[in-house]
Amino acid sequence: MNATSDNEKKAVSDEQATEAKESSNEWPLWEIFIRGQHGLSHRHMGSLHAPDAQMAINNARDVYTRRNEGVSIWAVPSSQIAASSPSDKGPLYEPSNSKVYRHPTFFDIPDDVGHM
Amino acid sequence: MYAQMVKTDSTGVKSIDDMSEQEAAFQARIDRDEKIEPKEWMPDNYRKTLIRQISQHAHSEIVGQLPEGNWISRAPTLERKAILLAKVQDEAGHGLYLYCAAETLGISRDEMFDQLHSGKAKYSSIFNYPTLTWADIGAVGWLVDGAAIMNQVPLQRTSYGPYARAMVRICKEESFHQRQGFHIMMKMAKGTAAQKRMAQDALNRFWGPSLMMFGPSDKNSVHSAQSMAWKIKMNTNDELRQKFVDQTVPQAEYLGLTVPDDTLAWNEEKQGYDFADPDWDEFHAVLAGNGPCNKERLGARVTAWEDGKWFREGLLAHSKKRAAIASDAA
């Protein structure tokens, strides 16, 4: 009995995407990504609460695809998303403007060569 | 507006001289129309005001299902019933988008529900009026959703990213709501004499409360200036109210119905209608909890939440059990 409930606790803390407090019975939060009709990548649509992955997908269908918005749904536990910190903005996204050779326009190709 | 009289904890706008360097940089970002995103620094008051405003907006969507839900089982045709069901389902979705947007500011869903259920948080005064006839469902879609659109369209440009994105989704869906309402009114207004009377009666009862949705007059709206500087409020209450009246009066004329305001007149100079203020005493009474249906609405909401407790707990217990079985097997 004890072993089961310990396992249960462990499983819950491993599996569940909850940022809620220990005492809360709030369902964990999931981030929902949906692929539109046109061969696009999945795109973040929003988030929702659900007890598990299957229900997250069911709820996402009801909340985010009532009008043909998609053909495929991903549900990701919010707590599993690693995000860059806003204060990294400068160093992380420094556009390396010194490395102009990364852009195709850096290379001068004579017109005679034709389209490239 | 679905969020009326949102407090900002400040009187007037903070001047640039009173701001810390961080606050001034934040205001400059807003002035440049940059979106503020969840984990970025923001003044405490910006965060608190947004939580109040977005949660009040969300609560309004959720409580707003109740007056219309009253007519799902009484809709005159199967088609109207299906349409009304779809509309009410949309309102639940709008509430969810908004709750999620508020959660990115650090408040939990349960905390927001507690605030609603305990009466600490407000929702729009409009939902404390009864829907007595089928024409009221037409009037709600036409006028109430029409007024909501007035407010929500500019909020798509609001400074807080998740709020703005929720508004984009909501606005896409809202136009169906208003049109289905107007369609009901068209049917009623062109129906039998009794049906037309019903349509007129619905307009008579919902006109004033719809005008109140935009909140108090600008001269009595002490919290607006700071919210506008932060771009979490895009227009003043009176601007939006005027726009709503100018849009709605010709629609009423098209229906052959009379707007219940003897003072209503076109003003050539301002290129808009002059109209009478709604009854502000009534507005304050409804906000204070003394409208015709405040107790019924909140009571129904609390009952729904409590009656669903076993279901929420059951699903959670099931998912825990399945996770335990999966981890035993591993």
Contacts between the chains, C-beta under 8 A, distances in Angstrom:
chain1	res1	chain2	res2	distance
A	4	B	324	6.7
A	7	B	324	5.2
A	7	B	327	5.8
A	7	B	328	6.1
A	8	B	320	5.8
A	8	B	321	7.6
A	8	B	323	7.6
A	8	B	324	4.4
A	10	B	327	6.5
A	11	B	320	7.1
A	11	B	323	3.9
A	11	B	324	4.7
A	11	B	326	6.9
A	11	B	327	4.1
A	12	B	320	5.5
A	12	B	323	6.2
A	14	B	323	7.6
A	14	B	327	7.0
A	15	B	323	4.3
A	15	B	326	7.6
A	15	B	327	7.7
A	16	B	319	7.8
A	16	B	323	7.3
A	20	B	108	6.1
A	20	B	110	7.5
A	21	B	108	8.0
A	24	B	108	7.0
A	24	B	110	6.0
A	25	B	312	7.1
A	25	B	313	6.5
A	25	B	316	6.4
A	26	B	108	6.2
A	26	B	109	5.9
A	26	B	110	4.9
A	27	B	312	7.1
A	27	B	315	7.6
A	27	B	316	6.5
A	29	B	103	7.1
A	46	B	97	6.0
A	46	B	100	5.6
A	46	B	165	7.5
A	46	B	166	7.3
A	46	B	169	7.6
A	47	B	100	4.7
A	47	B	103	7.5
A	48	B	96	6.2
A	48	B	100	6.6
A	49	B	109	6.2
A	51	B	312	7.9
A	51	B	315	4.2
A	51	B	316	4.8
A	51	B	318	7.1
A	51	B	319	4.1
A	52	B	315	7.8
A	52	B	318	7.7
A	52	B	319	3.7
A	52	B	322	6.9
A	52	B	323	7.6
A	55	B	315	6.5
A	55	B	319	7.4
A	62	B	89	7.7
A	62	B	93	7.6
A	63	B	93	5.2
A	63	B	96	5.5
A	63	B	97	7.8
A	66	B	86	7.8
A	66	B	89	7.2
A	66	B	90	7.2
A	66	B	93	6.9
A	67	B	173	7.6
A	83	B	39	7.0
A	85	B	39	6.9
A	86	B	37	7.2
A	86	B	39	5.4
A	86	B	40	4.5
A	86	B	41	7.4
